């Protein structure tokens, strides 16, 4: 197959790496891609939101499968347009993508399907804020009902901060969501799903906070590891029966069935009961970087089977290894990232028996003189794979500690809960 990946982050480089190693794939194209996808295949200067440009590119390259990384093009209808052109797409249509595009829509679906999730109050009037805050004990969870690039959620025990966040949401969007806080430990499950069936990939755990000890501001993700020990066989069984099965039943029965990744963000309470924190409609970042290396079968076949509604006919296998990834960020991230700085040391790679470690590129570009420079907040990640989690983490840190980028930062405690 000729495969086209849409997007430019670490997730897209992880997809490009795994697809380039698939026997079913001839060549990997990316738009717009990054410094890593340029090595794994060919980059094309088409923006991920330029839907007509992507259609034109797919036709010109005679693409057999389009794999959409980010959520915004899916919400904007990229998959719908590809379907019209009879080009298989891994990623749901715009109605399916509303599960991420609108948190209120996702809540209504969960309530109708009796999927366990947090309580919710929709607020459309500033006068209702104080009485709504009284309904839940702190900490309060405030969510905007729009795509906000991972920055639309405020979690706080400070009533004035919660009040201001709710006011801000109403002023920006005309409505805002106040959600009950869920206590427990988080995990993420990536489910490759179509109308014929689904495949649950190994559960991972992300680290959202910027600083060690899960302190500091929320980010797009500072690292992840898989499989997550919190996701025990008992938790897995409950997640499948109480969440994934009801959602699959709903999504397979839509006029246009869901075909793509359903990202299930879980909170697992002290009794092992899973609750949905959020749904995303694509692979996560950095969860993809630790999940895809654990798929030991052909990724191209898996994604293509899903894109044409035949995943139930696809054979797949999962490795028993563990993986960990550690994100390196630019100075100033997540508020004001500084770009354009030279990066050195990324060529380091570990291959020692059953242990491997390497770099996943994200916010990076190759300058005109051939130098690797930073181009975003999350610049790259070092990923380690090994027979056990401790060794995978050590290998990833060995790689990242050799990378030089002025002002950069990475957490020193990735996978501390798993370890």
C-alpha positions in Angstrom: 0.0 0.0 0.0 0.8 3.7 -0.4 -0.2 5.3 2.9 -0.7 9.0 3.7 -0.5 10.1 7.4 -2.1 13.4 8.2 -0.4 15.4 11.0 3.0 16.6 12.3 3.5 15.4 15.9 5.2 12.6 17.8 2.1 10.4 17.3 2.5 10.8 13.5 6.2 9.9 13.7 5.3 6.8 15.7 2.7 5.8 13.1 5.2 6.5 10.3 7.8 4.3 12.0 5.5 1.3 12.5 3.9 1.6 9.1 7.3 1.8 7.3 8.1 -1.5 9.0 4.9 -3.2 7.9 5.2 -5.7 5.1 1.8 -4.5 3.7 3.1 -1.0 3.2 5.3 0.1 0.2 5.8 3.8 1.1 4.7 6.2 3.9 3.8 9.8 3.0 3.1 12.5 5.6 1.4 15.9 5.4 2.9 18.1 6.7 5.0 15.7 8.8 8.1 16.6 10.8 11.9 15.8 10.8 11.2 12.2 11.8 8.5 11.4 9.2 10.9 12.8 6.6 13.3 9.9 7.4 10.5 7.2 7.6 9.0 8.3 4.3 8.2 11.5 2.3 6.8 14.8 3.7 4.4 16.9 1.7 3.8 20.6 2.5 0.0 20.4 2.9 -1.5 21.6 6.1 -3.5 19.0 8.2 -6.6 21.3 8.0 -6.4 21.8 4.2 -9.1 19.2 3.5 -9.2 19.8 -0.3 -5.4 19.9 -0.4 -5.2 16.5 1.3 -7.8 15.0 -1.1 -5.8 16.3 -4.1 -2.6 15.0 -2.6 -4.1 11.5 -2.0 -5.4 11.4 -5.6 -2.1 12.5 -7.0 -0.1 10.0 -5.1 -2.6 7.2 -5.7 -3.0 6.6 -1.9 -4.5 3.4 -0.8 -5.1 4.4 2.9 -5.2 7.7 4.7 -4.4 7.7 8.5 -5.6 10.8 10.3 -3.5 11.7 13.4 -5.1 14.8 15.0 -8.8 15.3 15.9 -9.5 18.7 14.2 -9.5 17.5 10.6 -11.8 14.6 11.6 -14.3 17.0 13.3 -14.0 19.2 10.1 -15.1 16.3 7.9 -11.9 15.0 6.3 -13.0 11.4 6.6 -16.4 12.2 5.1 -14.7 13.8 2.0 -12.4 10.8 1.6 -15.3 8.4 1.8 -17.0 10.4 -1.0 -13.8 9.9 -3.1 -13.8 6.2 -2.2 -10.4 6.5 -0.5 -10.2 4.3 2.7 -9.6 6.4 5.8 -8.6 5.4 9.3 -10.5 7.9 11.3 -14.2 8.5 11.9 -16.6 10.7 10.0 -17.6 14.1 11.4 -20.6 12.7 13.4 -18.4 10.1 15.0 -15.8 12.7 15.7 -18.3 14.7 17.7 -17.5 12.4 20.6 -14.3 14.5 21.0 -15.6 17.7 19.3 -18.4 18.1 21.9 -18.0 16.9 25.5 -21.8 17.6 26.0 -22.6 15.3 23.0 -20.3 12.6 24.4 -22.0 12.8 27.8 -25.4 12.4 26.3 -24.3 9.3 24.4 -22.7 7.9 27.6 -25.9 8.6 29.6 -28.1 6.9 27.0 -25.8 3.9 26.8 -25.5 3.7 30.6 -21.7 4.1 30.4 -20.2 5.1 33.8 -18.9 8.6 33.9 -18.8 11.7 36.1 -21.9 13.8 36.8 -22.3 17.0 34.8 -24.1 20.4 34.9 -24.5 22.5 31.8 -24.3 26.2 32.6 -25.4 28.8 30.1 -26.0 31.7 32.5 -23.5 33.4 34.9 -26.3 33.7 37.5 -26.3 29.9 37.9 -22.6 29.5 38.6 -22.7 29.7 42.4 -25.6 27.3 42.9 -23.9 24.9 40.4 -20.6 25.0 42.3 -22.6 24.1 45.5 -23.7 20.9 43.9 -20.2 19.4 43.8 -17.5 19.2 46.4 -14.1 20.6 45.4 -12.0 20.1 43.4 -14.2 21.3 40.5 -13.7 20.3 36.9 -14.6 23.0 34.3 -14.7 22.0 30.6 -15.3 24.1 27.5 -17.5 22.3 25.0 -15.2 22.9 22.0 -12.0 21.5 20.6 -9.4 23.4 22.6 -6.2 21.5 21.8 -6.1 19.9 25.3 -6.3 23.3 27.0 -10.0 23.5 27.6 -10.1 21.9 31.1 -9.5 23.6 34.4 -9.3 21.4 37.6 -9.2 23.5 40.8 -10.1 23.5 44.5 -10.1 27.4 44.5 -13.7 28.5 44.2 -12.8 31.9 42.7 -10.6 30.2 40.0 -13.5 27.8 39.2 -16.0 30.7 39.1 -13.7 32.7 36.7 -13.1 29.6 34.5 -16.9 29.1 34.2 -17.5 32.8 33.4 -14.8 32.6 30.8 -16.3 29.5 29.2 -19.8 31.2 29.0 -18.3 34.4 27.5 -16.3 32.4 24.9 -18.8 29.7 23.9 -22.2 30.7 25.4 -22.1 27.6 27.6 -19.7 25.7 29.8 -19.7 22.3 31.6 -19.1 21.8 35.3 -18.2 18.2 36.0 -18.0 16.1 39.2 -14.4 15.2 40.1 -13.5 11.6 39.8 -11.0 10.2 42.3 -8.6 7.3 41.4 -5.9 6.5 38.9 -6.0 7.3 35.2 -5.4 4.9 32.3 -5.9 5.1 28.6 -7.1 2.4 26.3 -6.8 2.8 22.5 -9.5 0.7 20.8 -9.3 0.2 17.0 -13.0 -0.1 16.1 -15.3 -0.6 13.1 -18.8 -2.0 12.6 -17.5 -5.6 12.4 -15.7 -5.6 15.8 -12.8 -4.0 17.7 -9.3 -4.6 19.0 -8.2 -3.3 22.4 -4.5 -2.3 22.4 -2.4 -2.4 25.7 -3.5 0.1 28.3 -1.1 3.0 28.9 -0.8 5.7 31.5 0.0 9.3 30.5 1.6 12.0 32.7 -0.3 15.3 32.1 1.3 17.6 34.6 4.5 19.5 33.7 6.5 18.8 36.8 7.7 15.8 38.8 5.3 14.4 41.3 2.4 15.3 39.0 2.7 19.0 39.9 2.5 22.1 37.8 0.2 23.0 34.9 -1.6 20.6 32.6 0.2 19.8 29.3 -0.5 17.7 26.2 1.5 14.9 27.9 5.0 14.7 29.4 5.4 10.9 29.0 3.7 7.6 29.1 4.2 3.9 29.6 2.5 0.6 28.7 1.1 -1.7 29.7 -0.2 0.1 32.8 -0.4 -2.3 35.9 -3.5 -0.4 37.2 -5.4 -1.9 34.3 -5.7 -5.4 35.8 -7.5 -8.3 34.1 -10.5 -7.5 36.4 -10.5 -3.8 35.4 -10.1 -4.8 31.7 -13.2 -7.1 31.9 -15.3 -4.4 33.5 -14.1 -1.8 31.0 -15.0 -4.0 28.0 -18.4 -5.0 29.4 -19.5 -1.6 30.8 -17.8 0.8 28.4 -16.4 -0.6 25.2 -19.2 -3.0 24.3 -22.0 -0.4 24.8 -20.1 2.2 22.8 -19.4 -0.3 20.0 -23.1 -1.2 19.9 -24.0 2.5 19.6 -21.3 3.4 17.0 -21.7 0.4 14.8 -25.4 1.2 14.3 -25.0 4.7 13.1 -25.9 5.5 9.5 -22.2 5.8 8.7 -20.4 3.4 11.2 -17.4 4.4 13.2 -14.1 3.4 11.7 -10.9 4.5 13.6 -9.5 4.7 17.0 -11.7 5.3 20.0 -9.5 6.6 22.8 -11.0 5.7 26.1 -9.7 7.9 28.9 -10.4 6.1 32.2 -10.4 6.9 35.9 -10.2 3.7 37.9 -11.4 4.1 41.5 -10.1 2.3 44.7 -12.6 -0.5 44.1 -11.3 -1.2 40.5 -14.4 0.4 38.9 -13.7 2.2 35.6 -15.3 5.5 34.7 -14.9 7.5 31.5 -13.1 10.8 31.9 -13.3 11.5 28.1 -13.4 10.0 24.7 -11.0 11.0 21.9 -11.5 9.9 18.3 -7.9 9.3 17.4 -4.7 7.8 18.8 -3.3 9.7 21.8 0.0 11.6 22.0 2.2 10.3 23.7 0.2 7.1 24.2 0.8 6.1 20.6 4.5 6.2 21.1 4.3 3.5 23.7 1.4 1.4 22.3 2.4 0.9 18.6 5.8 -0.7 19.4 3.9 -3.4 21.3 1.9 -4.4 18.3 4.0 -7.3 16.9 1.8 -7.9 13.8 1.4 -5.8 10.7 0.1 -2.4 11.6 -0.8 -1.5 8.0 -3.1 -4.5 7.8 -4.8 -3.7 11.1 -5.5 0.0 10.1 -6.6 -0.9 6.5 -9.0 -3.7 7.8 -10.6 -1.1 10.1 -10.9 1.5 7.4 -12.9 -0.9 5.2 -15.0 -2.3 8.0 -13.3 -5.7 8.2 -11.4 -5.7 11.4 -13.0 -8.9 12.6 -11.2 -10.7 9.8 -7.8 -9.3 10.7 -5.2 -11.4 12.7 -3.1 -9.4 15.1 -0.7 -10.0 17.9 0.6 -8.1 20.9 4.1 -8.3 22.4 4.6 -9.1 26.1 7.2 -6.3 26.4 6.9 -3.0 28.2 7.6 0.5 26.8 8.1 4.0 28.1 8.4 7.4 26.5 9.8 10.6 28.0 8.9 13.9 26.4 11.4 16.7 25.9 9.9 20.2 25.9 11.0 23.6 24.7 11.9 26.4 27.2 8.6 28.2 28.2 6.3 25.2 27.5 3.3 25.0 27.9 2.6 28.8 28.0 5.2 30.4 25.7 7.4 27.9 23.9 10.6 29.1 22.4 11.3 27.6 18.9 14.2 27.7 16.4 16.9 26.3 18.7 19.4 23.7 17.5 19.0 20.1 18.8 22.0 17.8 19.1 22.3 14.1 20.1 19.1 12.7 18.6 21.1 10.1 16.5 21.8 8.1 19.7 20.0 4.7 19.5 20.2 1.7 21.8 20.0 -1.8 20.4 21.2 -4.3 23.0 19.6 -7.8 22.7 16.0 -7.4 23.8 16.4 -3.8 24.7 15.9 -0.9 22.3 15.5 2.9 22.6 15.2 5.7 20.1 13.8 9.1 19.4 10.3 10.0 18.3 10.3 13.4 16.7 7.5 15.9 17.3 8.0 19.7 17.1 11.1 19.6 14.9 12.1 20.7 11.5 15.2 20.5 9.3 16.5 24.0 8.6 17.8 25.1 5.2 21.4 24.2 6.2 20.4 20.7 7.3 20.3 21.5 11.0 17.7 19.9 13.3 15.9 22.7 15.1 12.9 22.9 17.5 9.5 24.0 16.2 7.0 23.6 19.0 6.3 23.0 22.6 6.8 19.2 22.8 9.9 18.8 20.7 10.6 15.0 20.8 10.4 12.0 23.0 12.8 9.2 23.9 11.1 5.8 23.8 12.5 2.6 25.4 11.2 -1.0 24.8 12.3 -3.9 26.9 11.1 -7.2 28.5 10.1 -5.3 31.7 9.1 -1.7 32.5 12.1 -0.8 34.7 14.5 -1.6 31.9 12.4 0.2 29.3 12.4 3.4 31.5 16.2 3.2 32.0 16.8 2.9 28.3 14.6 5.8 27.5 16.3 8.0 30.1 19.7 7.0 28.7 18.7 8.4 25.3 17.1 11.6 26.5 19.9 12.5 28.8 22.3 12.7 25.8 20.1 15.2 23.9 21.1 18.8 23.9 18.5 21.6 23.5 19.0 25.0 25.2 16.4 25.6 27.9 14.7 22.2 27.4 13.0 20.2 30.2 11.9 16.6 30.8 10.3 14.9 33.8 12.5 12.6 35.9 9.8 10.4 37.3 8.0 8.9 34.2 6.3 5.6 35.1 6.8 6.1 38.8 3.3 4.7 39.6 3.9 1.6 37.4 7.3 1.0 38.9 
